[in-house]
């Protein structure tokens, strides 16, 4: 080759050229510098290039993890789960408990509820075919102290009783207050003794206020609380214990209208004279002499006692006469519908059913309710 002549470059002699830069060509490029900037910039961009990979992996784990846990949890529950059984509450289960036991001494209430009495017969009476099915009913409670057997031992027990009155209207809005210790009888409004008829709402309907307006069951309730008794006078407290649900049947002659017996409580010291005098069967002179002979009455009190008895007889005869006149007036003013309601009114008396956890009361049942209601049409 001559001097001054340029040598032609061949493919072999050509300087190696850098390949075109490809994105994401490999991890080694993330640490190389470039003419455009330092290597740190490429290092900052590294998470961006790897983010799709990390995000996919994370999302995959998130999707898989709950599935694994759920599957694991299901398997665990399948091994450990056991069937649980709960005794379903009956709709009228607490009905007898809601009825106030009228006339029961306050300090005896705990003995009434010490047993889990079974009143399933009362509940069944409201079912189809029962005595109280589809009827408007008014319920009140009372207690009867009786000697009954329990676990092989005889024991005086306060037996709860529920009386059901089938009637389209309340049988009475009054309460009688009477006992052998009280000389006179009082008939007072129920509300004076903090008692009233209130609707009973079955357990399954207590969330509904509408049910209260259309309930066919009413119970005699008392809002006097035992905690408040300490603020009352003893006489007021005792009045509650002498209460009897009052009822007056205008179509039947009251037993008081027919009675010829008066209760005598002659107040003398040191011991009052308590007795009953029948003005048709007893002769006052002989009656008084017998009391003196038995040393129940002092001889010097004979005349005073006789005058006291005569006055009580006059009061009783006057009361009987007024009662007959009042009944006659009521009948004259009574509508045919009301008269039919009284004629069809029924009383049912419910005792507790036999149960292994309670005393047996089957031998002490009685149809007698009280001196106002008389006897029940049926005892259950």
C-alpha positions as CSV (number, residue, x, y, z in Angstrom):
1,X,0.0,0.0,0.0
2,X,1.2,3.4,-0.9
3,X,2.0,6.1,1.5
4,X,-0.8,8.5,2.1
5,X,-3.4,6.0,1.1
6,X,-6.0,5.4,3.7
7,X,-6.5,1.9,4.7
8,X,-10.0,0.5,4.2
9,X,-11.4,-0.9,7.4
10,X,-12.8,-4.3,7.3
11,X,-15.4,-6.0,9.4
12,X,-12.7,-7.7,11.4
13,X,-10.9,-4.6,12.1
14,X,-13.9,-2.6,13.1
15,X,-14.2,-1.5,16.8
16,X,-16.8,-3.4,18.7
17,X,-20.0,-1.5,19.0
18,X,-22.2,-1.5,22.2
19,X,-25.5,-3.3,21.7
20,X,-28.7,-1.3,22.0
21,X,-29.9,-0.9,25.6
22,X,-32.8,-3.1,26.3
23,X,-35.1,-2.5,29.3
24,X,-35.0,-5.0,32.0
25,X,-32.1,-6.7,30.3
26,X,-30.8,-8.1,33.6
27,X,-30.0,-7.3,37.1
28,X,-26.4,-6.4,36.4
29,X,-27.4,-3.2,34.5
30,X,-29.0,-1.8,37.5
31,X,-25.6,-1.1,39.0
32,X,-23.9,0.4,35.8
33,X,-23.4,4.0,35.2
34,X,-24.2,5.9,32.1
35,X,-23.3,9.2,30.4
36,X,-26.7,10.6,31.3
37,X,-26.4,10.2,35.1
38,X,-24.8,8.4,38.0
39,X,-25.5,4.8,38.9
40,X,-27.6,5.8,41.9
41,X,-30.5,6.9,39.6
42,X,-30.6,3.5,38.1
43,X,-30.5,2.0,41.6
44,X,-33.5,4.1,42.6
45,X,-35.5,2.9,39.7
46,X,-34.8,-0.7,40.6
47,X,-38.0,-1.2,42.8
48,X,-40.1,0.0,39.9
49,X,-38.8,-2.6,37.7
50,X,-39.3,-5.3,40.3
51,X,-42.7,-4.0,41.6
52,X,-44.9,-5.9,39.1
53,X,-43.1,-9.1,40.2
54,X,-43.5,-8.3,43.9
55,X,-47.1,-7.2,43.5
56,X,-48.1,-10.3,41.7
57,X,-46.5,-12.5,44.3
58,X,-48.2,-10.6,47.2
59,X,-51.6,-10.6,45.5
60,X,-51.2,-14.3,44.9
61,X,-50.4,-14.9,48.6
62,X,-53.3,-12.7,49.7
63,X,-55.6,-14.7,47.6
64,X,-54.3,-18.0,48.7
65,X,-53.8,-17.3,52.4
66,X,-57.5,-16.8,53.4
67,X,-58.4,-19.8,51.4
68,X,-55.9,-21.9,53.3
69,X,-57.1,-20.5,56.7
70,X,-60.7,-21.1,55.9
71,X,-60.1,-24.6,54.7
72,X,-58.0,-25.2,57.8
73,X,-60.7,-23.7,60.0
74,X,-63.4,-25.8,58.5
75,X,-61.4,-28.9,59.0
76,X,-60.8,-27.9,62.6
77,X,-64.5,-27.2,63.3
78,X,-65.5,-30.4,61.7
79,X,-63.4,-32.2,64.2
80,X,-64.4,-30.3,67.3
81,X,-68.0,-29.2,66.7
82,X,-70.6,-30.9,68.9
83,X,-74.4,-30.6,68.7
84,X,-75.8,-28.4,71.5
85,X,-79.3,-28.7,72.8
86,X,-81.3,-26.0,74.6
87,X,-84.6,-26.4,76.3
88,X,-87.0,-24.1,74.4
89,X,-89.0,-21.7,76.6
90,X,-92.7,-22.2,76.6
91,X,-94.8,-19.3,75.6
92,X,-96.8,-19.2,78.8
93,X,-94.0,-20.6,81.0
94,X,-94.0,-17.7,83.5
95,X,-97.7,-17.0,83.6
96,X,-98.3,-18.4,87.1
97,X,-95.3,-16.5,88.4
98,X,-96.6,-13.2,87.0
99,X,-99.9,-13.6,88.9
100,X,-99.8,-11.9,92.3
101,X,-100.7,-14.3,95.2
102,X,-103.3,-12.1,96.9
103,X,-103.4,-12.3,100.7
104,X,-100.1,-14.1,101.2
105,X,-98.0,-12.9,104.1
106,X,-95.0,-11.0,102.8
107,X,-92.5,-13.0,104.8
108,X,-93.9,-16.2,103.3
109,X,-93.5,-15.3,99.6
110,X,-90.0,-16.9,99.5
111,X,-91.4,-20.2,100.7
112,X,-93.9,-20.1,97.9
113,X,-91.2,-19.8,95.2
114,X,-88.7,-22.1,96.7
115,X,-90.1,-24.9,94.5
116,X,-90.2,-25.0,90.7
117,X,-94.0,-25.6,90.6
118,X,-95.3,-27.1,87.4
119,X,-98.4,-25.3,86.0
120,X,-98.4,-26.9,82.6
121,X,-102.1,-27.6,83.1
122,X,-102.7,-23.9,83.1
123,X,-100.7,-23.5,79.9
124,X,-102.5,-26.4,78.2
125,X,-105.8,-24.8,79.1
126,X,-105.1,-22.0,76.6
127,X,-104.4,-24.5,73.8
128,X,-107.0,-25.7,71.3
129,X,-109.4,-27.9,73.1
130,X,-108.6,-26.5,76.5
131,X,-111.1,-24.8,78.9
132,X,-109.6,-21.4,78.3
133,X,-108.9,-21.6,74.6
134,X,-110.0,-18.5,72.6
135,X,-111.5,-17.0,75.8
136,X,-111.0,-13.7,77.5
137,X,-109.6,-14.6,80.9
138,X,-108.8,-12.9,84.2
139,X,-106.4,-14.6,86.5
140,X,-105.6,-14.0,90.2
141,X,-103.5,-16.0,92.6
142,X,-103.6,-17.1,96.2
143,X,-101.9,-19.6,98.5
144,X,-103.2,-22.4,100.6
145,X,-101.1,-23.7,103.6
146,X,-101.4,-27.5,103.7
147,X,-99.6,-30.4,105.2
148,X,-98.2,-32.3,102.3
149,X,-95.6,-35.0,101.7
150,X,-92.3,-34.3,100.1
151,X,-89.3,-36.7,99.9
152,X,-90.9,-38.9,102.4
153,X,-91.6,-36.2,105.0
154,X,-94.8,-34.3,105.9
155,X,-94.4,-30.6,105.8
156,X,-96.7,-27.5,106.0
157,X,-96.3,-25.9,102.6
158,X,-97.6,-22.7,101.0
159,X,-99.2,-24.1,97.9
160,X,-99.7,-21.6,95.0
161,X,-103.1,-21.6,93.3
162,X,-104.3,-19.8,90.2
163,X,-108.0,-18.9,89.6
164,X,-109.1,-18.2,86.1
165,X,-112.3,-16.2,85.5
166,X,-113.8,-16.5,82.0
167,X,-115.5,-13.2,81.4
168,X,-115.8,-10.5,78.7
169,X,-115.2,-7.8,81.4
170,X,-113.2,-7.7,84.7
171,X,-115.1,-9.6,87.4
172,X,-114.5,-6.8,89.9
173,X,-112.4,-3.7,90.5
174,X,-112.5,-4.1,94.3
175,X,-110.7,-6.0,97.0
176,X,-112.1,-7.3,100.3
177,X,-110.1,-6.9,103.5
178,X,-111.2,-9.3,106.2
179,X,-109.7,-11.7,108.8
180,X,-110.6,-13.2,112.1
181,X,-108.4,-10.6,113.8
182,X,-110.3,-7.7,112.2
183,X,-113.6,-6.7,113.7
184,X,-115.0,-5.2,110.5
185,X,-114.8,-6.0,106.8
186,X,-113.7,-3.5,104.2
187,X,-114.5,-3.5,100.5
188,X,-112.0,-1.0,98.8
189,X,-111.0,-0.2,95.2
190,X,-108.1,-2.4,94.0
191,X,-106.0,0.6,93.3
192,X,-106.1,1.6,96.9
193,X,-104.1,-1.5,97.6
194,X,-101.9,-0.9,94.5
195,X,-103.5,-3.7,92.6
196,X,-105.1,-3.8,89.1
197,X,-105.8,-6.0,86.1
198,X,-103.0,-5.8,83.6
199,X,-102.6,-7.6,80.2
200,X,-100.2,-10.6,80.2
201,X,-98.0,-10.8,77.2
202,X,-96.7,-14.3,76.2
203,X,-92.9,-14.6,76.1
204,X,-92.8,-14.9,72.3
205,X,-94.7,-11.6,71.8
206,X,-93.0,-9.3,74.4
207,X,-91.1,-7.3,71.7
208,X,-94.4,-6.2,70.2
209,X,-96.3,-3.3,71.8
210,X,-99.3,-4.1,69.7
211,X,-99.8,-7.4,71.6
212,X,-100.4,-5.5,74.8
213,X,-103.5,-3.9,73.3
214,X,-105.1,-7.1,72.1
215,X,-104.1,-9.6,74.8
216,X,-107.0,-11.9,75.9
217,X,-105.2,-12.7,79.2
218,X,-105.3,-10.3,82.2
219,X,-103.6,-10.9,85.5
220,X,-104.2,-9.3,88.9
221,X,-100.9,-7.5,89.6
222,X,-99.6,-5.6,92.6
223,X,-97.0,-2.9,92.3
224,X,-96.2,-2.7,96.0
225,X,-92.6,-3.8,96.4
226,X,-91.3,-5.6,99.4
227,X,-88.4,-3.2,99.7
228,X,-90.9,-0.4,100.3
229,X,-92.7,-2.1,103.2
230,X,-90.3,-0.8,105.8
231,X,-91.6,2.7,105.1
232,X,-95.2,1.7,105.8
233,X,-97.0,1.5,109.1
234,X,-97.6,-2.0,110.4
235,X,-101.4,-1.7,110.0
236,X,-101.0,-0.9,106.3
237,X,-98.6,-3.8,105.8
238,X,-101.1,-6.2,107.5
239,X,-103.9,-5.0,105.2
240,X,-102.2,-6.6,102.2
241,X,-102.1,-9.9,104.1
242,X,-105.9,-9.7,104.8
243,X,-106.8,-9.0,101.2
244,X,-109.2,-11.3,99.3
245,X,-110.2,-10.9,95.6
246,X,-113.7,-9.5,95.8
247,X,-116.6,-10.6,93.6
248,X,-120.3,-9.8,93.6
249,X,-122.7,-11.8,91.6
250,X,-125.9,-9.8,91.1
251,X,-127.9,-12.8,89.8
252,X,-127.2,-14.9,92.9
253,X,-128.2,-14.0,96.4
254,X,-125.0,-13.2,98.4
255,X,-124.3,-15.5,101.3
256,X,-124.1,-12.4,103.5
257,X,-127.7,-11.6,102.6
258,X,-128.7,-15.0,104.0
259,X,-126.3,-15.2,106.9
260,X,-127.6,-14.8,110.5
261,X,-124.2,-15.1,112.1
262,X,-122.2,-12.1,113.4
263,X,-118.6,-12.1,114.5
264,X,-118.2,-10.8,118.0
265,X,-115.0,-9.3,119.2
266,X,-115.7,-7.8,122.7
267,X,-112.8,-5.6,123.7
268,X,-112.1,-6.0,127.4
269,X,-108.9,-6.5,129.5
270,X,-107.0,-8.5,129.9
271,X,-108.3,-10.8,127.2
272,X,-110.9,-9.8,124.5
273,X,-113.9,-12.2,123.9
274,X,-114.0,-13.6,120.5
275,X,-117.0,-15.7,119.3
276,X,-119.8,-16.1,116.8
277,X,-123.4,-15.4,117.5
278,X,-126.3,-16.7,115.4
279,X,-129.4,-14.6,116.1
280,X,-131.7,-17.3,114.8
281,X,-130.2,-20.3,116.6
282,X,-128.7,-18.8,119.8
283,X,-130.6,-17.3,122.7
284,X,-128.6,-14.3,124.0
285,X,-129.1,-14.9,127.7
286,X,-128.1,-18.6,127.6
287,X,-125.2,-17.7,125.3
288,X,-123.8,-15.1,127.7
289,X,-124.2,-17.4,130.8
290,X,-122.2,-20.1,129.0
291,X,-119.3,-17.7,128.4
292,X,-119.3,-16.7,132.0
293,X,-119.4,-20.4,133.1
294,X,-116.4,-21.1,130.8
295,X,-114.6,-18.1,132.3
296,X,-114.4,-16.4,128.9
297,X,-116.4,-13.5,130.3
298,X,-116.4,-11.8,133.7
299,X,-119.8,-11.8,135.4
300,X,-119.7,-8.0,135.9
301,X,-119.4,-7.6,132.1
302,X,-122.6,-9.6,131.3
303,X,-124.9,-6.6,130.6
304,X,-122.3,-4.7,128.6
305,X,-121.6,-7.8,126.5
306,X,-125.3,-8.4,125.8
307,X,-125.7,-4.8,124.6
308,X,-122.6,-5.1,122.4
309,X,-124.0,-8.3,120.8
310,X,-127.4,-6.6,120.2
311,X,-125.8,-3.7,118.4
312,X,-123.8,-6.0,116.2
313,X,-126.9,-7.9,115.3
314,X,-128.7,-4.7,114.3
315,X,-125.8,-3.7,112.1
316,X,-125.7,-7.1,110.4
317,X,-129.5,-7.1,109.7
318,X,-129.2,-3.6,108.3
319,X,-126.3,-4.6,106.0
320,X,-128.3,-7.6,104.8
321,X,-131.3,-5.5,104.0
322,X,-129.2,-2.9,102.1
323,X,-127.4,-5.6,100.2
324,X,-130.7,-7.1,99.0
325,X,-132.0,-3.7,97.9
326,X,-128.7,-2.9,96.1
327,X,-128.8,-6.2,94.2
328,X,-132.4,-5.6,93.2
329,X,-131.5,-2.1,91.8
330,X,-128.5,-3.5,89.9
331,X,-130.7,-6.1,88.3
332,X,-133.3,-3.5,87.2
333,X,-130.6,-1.4,85.5
334,X,-128.6,-4.3,84.0
335,X,-128.6,-4.8,80.2
336,X,-129.4,-8.1,78.7
337,X,-125.8,-8.5,77.4
338,X,-124.3,-8.0,80.9
339,X,-126.8,-10.3,82.4
340,X,-125.9,-13.0,79.9
341,X,-122.2,-12.4,80.7
342,X,-122.8,-13.1,84.4
343,X,-124.8,-16.2,83.6
344,X,-122.0,-17.6,81.5
345,X,-119.2,-16.6,83.8
346,X,-117.0,-19.6,84.8
347,X,-114.4,-20.1,87.5
348,X,-111.5,-22.5,87.1
349,X,-109.1,-23.3,89.9
350,X,-105.6,-24.6,89.0
351,X,-103.2,-26.5,91.3
352,X,-99.6,-27.4,90.5
353,X,-99.1,-30.6,88.5
354,X,-97.2,-33.6,90.1
355,X,-93.5,-33.3,89.7
356,X,-90.4,-35.0,91.3
357,X,-89.1,-31.6,92.4
358,X,-92.3,-30.5,94.3
359,X,-94.5,-31.7,97.0
360,X,-97.6,-33.8,96.0
361,X,-100.7,-31.7,96.3
362,X,-103.2,-34.1,94.7
363,X,-104.9,-35.0,98.0
364,X,-105.5,-31.4,99.2
365,X,-107.3,-29.9,96.2
366,X,-110.5,-28.0,97.0
367,X,-113.1,-26.3,94.9
368,X,-113.5,-23.5,97.4
369,X,-112.0,-20.2,96.3
370,X,-112.9,-17.6,98.9
371,X,-116.0,-16.3,100.7
372,X,-116.8,-13.9,97.7
373,X,-116.2,-16.2,94.8
374,X,-117.5,-19.4,96.5
375,X,-116.6,-22.6,94.7
376,X,-114.9,-23.1,91.3
377,X,-116.9,-24.7,88.4
378,X,-113.9,-27.0,87.8
379,X,-110.6,-27.9,89.6
380,X,-107.6,-28.8,87.5
